[in-house]
């Protein structure tokens, strides 16, 4: 059995938080652009909102899996 990967390699929380923050900043920028300057795309605005929302859902699922692994649930992923 190979040795476990270092924590810095498998810690995806920082990546998901960073990605969600970028989607949120893009959403805010597009919202200002659309409302204040009447330029921009509503489709891009909702795409950014969906990216931000999916990032938050991903964080919730990661938290749920980690807590299940700590409790020792049989169906939980290990090595988180």
Contact map, one row per residue, 1 for C-alpha under 8 A:
11100000000000000000000000000000000000000000000000000000000000000000000000000000
11110000000000000000000000000000000000000000000000000000000000000000000000000000
11111000000000000000000000000000000000000000000000000000000000000000000000000000
01111100000000000000000000000000000000000000000000000000000000000000000000000010
00111110110000000000000000000000000000000000000000000000000000000000000000000000
00011111110000000000000000000000000000000000000000000000000000000000000000000000
00001111111000000000000000000000000000000000000000000000000000000000000000000000
00000111111000000000000000000000000000000000000000000000000000000000000000000000
00001111111100000000000000000000000000000000000000000000000000000000000000000000
00001111111100000000000000000000000000000000000000000000000000000000000000000001
00000011111111000000000000000000000000000000000000000000000000000000000000000001
00000000111111110000000000000000000000000000000000000000000000000000000000000000
00000000001111111000000000000000000000000000000000000000001001000000000000000000
00000000001111111100000000000000000000000000000000000000000000000000000000000000
00000000000111111110000000000000000000000000000000000000000000000000000000000000
00000000000111111111000000000000000000000000000000000010011000000000000000000000
00000000000011111111100000000000000000000000000000000010001000000000000000000000
00000000000001111111110000000000000000000000000000000000000000000000000000000000
00000000000000111111111000000000000000000000000000010010000000000000000000000000
00000000000000011111111100000000000000000000000000111011000000000000000000000000
00000000000000001111111110000000000000000000000000010000000000000000000000000000
00000000000000000111111111000000000000000000000000000000000000000000000000000000
00000000000000000011111111100000000000000000000110110000000000000000000000000000
00000000000000000001111111110000000000000000000110010000000000000000000000000000
00000000000000000000111111111000000000000000000000000000000000000000000000000000
00000000000000000000011111111100000000000000100100000000000000000000000000000000
00000000000000000000001111111110000000000000110110000000000000000000000000000000
00000000000000000000000111111111000000000000000000000000000000000000000000000000
00000000000000000000000011111111100000000000000000000000000000000000000000000000
00000000000000000000000001111111110000011001100000000000000000000000000000000000
00000000000000000000000000111111111000000000100000000000000000000000000000000000
00000000000000000000000000011111111110000000000000000000000000000000000000000000
00000000000000000000000000001111111111110000000000000000000000000000000000000000
00000000000000000000000000000111111111111100000000000000000000000000000000000000
00000000000000000000000000000011111111100000000000000000000000000000000000000000
00000000000000000000000000000001111111000000000000000000000000000000000000000000
00000000000000000000000000000001111111100000000000000000000000000000000000000000
00000000000000000000000000000000111111110000000000000000000000000000000000000000
00000000000000000000000000000000111011111000000000000000000000000000000000000000
00000000000000000000000000000100110001111101000000000000000000000000000000000000
00000000000000000000000000000100010000111111100000000000000000000000000000000000
00000000000000000000000000000000010000011111110000000000000000000000000000000000
00000000000000000000000000000000000000001111111000000000000000000000000000000000
00000000000000000000000000000100000000011111111100000000000000000000000000000000
00000000000000000000000001100110000000001111111110000000000000000000000000000000
00000000000000000000000000100000000000000111111111000000000000000000000000000000
00000000000000000000000000000000000000000011111111100000000000000000000000000000
00000000000000000000001101100000000000000001111111110000000000000000000000000000
00000000000000000000001100100000000000000000111111111000000000000000000000000000
00000000000000000000000000000000000000000000011111111100000000000000000000000000
00000000000000000001001000000000000000000000001111111110000000000000000000000000
00000000000000000011101100000000000000000000000111111111000000000000000000000000
00000000000000000001000000000000000000000000000011111111100000000000000000000000
00000000000000000000000000000000000000000000000001111111110000000000000000000000
00000000000000011011000000000000000000000000000000111111111000000000000000000000
00000000000000000001000000000000000000000000000000011111111100000000000000000000
00000000000000000000000000000000000000000000000000001111111110000000000000000000
00000000000000010000000000000000000000000000000000000111111111000000000000000000
00000000000010011000000000000000000000000000000000000011111111100000000000000000
00000000000000000000000000000000000000000000000000000001111111110000000000000000
00000000000000000000000000000000000000000000000000000000111111111000000000000000
00000000000010000000000000000000000000000000000000000000011111111100000000000000
00000000000000000000000000000000000000000000000000000000001111111110000000000000
00000000000000000000000000000000000000000000000000000000000111111111000000000000
00000000000000000000000000000000000000000000000000000000000011111111100000011000
00000000000000000000000000000000000000000000000000000000000001111111110000011001
00000000000000000000000000000000000000000000000000000000000000111111111000000000
00000000000000000000000000000000000000000000000000000000000000011111111110010000
00000000000000000000000000000000000000000000000000000000000000001111111110011101
00000000000000000000000000000000000000000000000000000000000000000111111110000000
00000000000000000000000000000000000000000000000000000000000000000011111110000000
00000000000000000000000000000000000000000000000000000000000000000001111111010000
00000000000000000000000000000000000000000000000000000000000000000001111111110000
00000000000000000000000000000000000000000000000000000000000000000000000111110000
00000000000000000000000000000000000000000000000000000000000000000000000011111000
00000000000000000000000000000000000000000000000000000000000000001101100111111100
00000000000000000000000000000000000000000000000000000000000000001100100000111111
00000000000000000000000000000000000000000000000000000000000000000000100000011111
00010000000000000000000000000000000000000000000000000000000000000000000000001111
00000000011000000000000000000000000000000000000000000000000000000100100000001111
